[in-house]
Amino acid sequence: MSIAQRLAAARYTEIEVGGGWWKLQRPSAADVARQGVATLGVMPQEATAAAASQDSDQALPVAGVQALLRKVSPEGVARICQEQDGIVCAAVVAAADPAPGGGPGPWEQLRLVLAGRKDNPAKGVLSITALPHPVRLRLYEAAMALASDGGQAEETAASFRDPA
């Protein structure tokens, strides 16, 4: 298999969520950056300062995160959720019912669109609001893990090179 074929295959993942299977492609750097900037823009200054002062391998304590999130306005929370939905829309490319023997059945192309945009389920275009929030959240988490390759992006890219 060529380097291009291995890289192309690595940009997809399949996960089982909410009683169905979902195929996701790696979201673009622009989509991920837009979501990150939007999140930083609505977080209180002390949240971004606290995150910056933490060791990069160490997460903020849950109680600290909860206290900071209580200071985010309802509009700010809505903006963060809209950006997360945008990542899911960009990442999901297909869905499948579970196969009788396990795993996904035949894939159906699927394009998710943000709330307020015209959907057409007969043509495989579905509003993100048709998915329950817990499903959307799991798809978002999977897309973000794929975007960073679970924090192993550099190692994965290096693995495609021939050993010298």
C-alpha positions, -999 to 999 in steps of 0.1 A, spaced: 0 0 0 14 34 -9 20 63 15 -9 82 -1 -33 52 4 -22 47 40 -27 84 48 -61 84 30 -72 54 51 -60 70 83 -82 101 79 -114 80 87 -127 63 117 -159 43 124 -177 43 157 -208 28 171 -230 54 189 -267 56 197 -276 22 182 -260 29 148 -226 31 131 -210 64 120 -181 70 96 -162 102 103 -135 119 84 -108 141 100 -121 176 104 -101 203 87 -76 224 107 -97 255 99 -128 239 114 -109 228 145 -93 263 149 -126 281 144 -142 260 172 -112 266 195 -112 304 189 -150 305 195 -145 286 228 -117 309 240 -138 339 230 -167 331 253 -147 317 283 -140 341 312 -104 354 312 -96 335 344 -104 303 326 -80 309 298 -53 321 323 -58 290 345 -56 267 315 -24 285 302 -8 281 337 -14 244 338 11 218 328 0 207 293 -2 171 305 -24 180 335 -61 188 332 -78 215 353 -96 200 383 -132 192 376 -145 215 403 -124 243 389 -138 237 354 -174 236 367 -169 269 386 -155 286 354 -183 272 332 -209 287 356 -195 321 346 -201 316 308 -232 333 296 -261 312 281 -252 328 247 -216 317 251 -226 281 259 -249 282 228 -220 294 207 -197 266 219 -224 240 212 -230 255 177 -193 252 169 -192 216 182 -222 208 160 -202 224 131 -173 199 138 -198 170 137 -213 182 105 -179 185 89 -168 151 101 -197 127 95 -198 113 60 -218 81 63 -240 60 87 -250 24 89 -273 1 108 -256 -26 128 -250 -58 108 -265 -90 121 -231 -105 128 -218 -73 144 -201 -43 130 -216 -19 105 -240 -29 78 -239 -12 43 -229 24 46 -252 52 34 -238 85 25 -249 112 50 -244 149 51 -253 167 83 -262 203 82 -264 229 109 -298 238 125 -318 262 103 -303 249 71 -325 229 47 -323 192 51 -336 165 28 -335 130 44 -345 113 12 -313 126 -4 -291 118 27 -291 154 40 -301 156 77 -302 184 102 -279 180 131 -309 186 154 -323 152 144 -296 136 165 -300 134 203 -275 156 221 -256 126 237 -250 112 202 -238 145 189 -214 148 218 -199 114 213 -195 121 175 -178 154 184 -154 137 208 -146 111 181 -140 138 155 -117 158 178 -98 126 187 -94 119 150 -82 155 144 -53 151 168 -50 113 163 -56 109 200 -27 132 207 -4 110 186 -6 129 153 32 134 149 39 97 156 12 86 132 26 108 104 61 95 111 48 59 108 40 64 71 76 71 63 99 43 52 125 35 79 159 48 69 
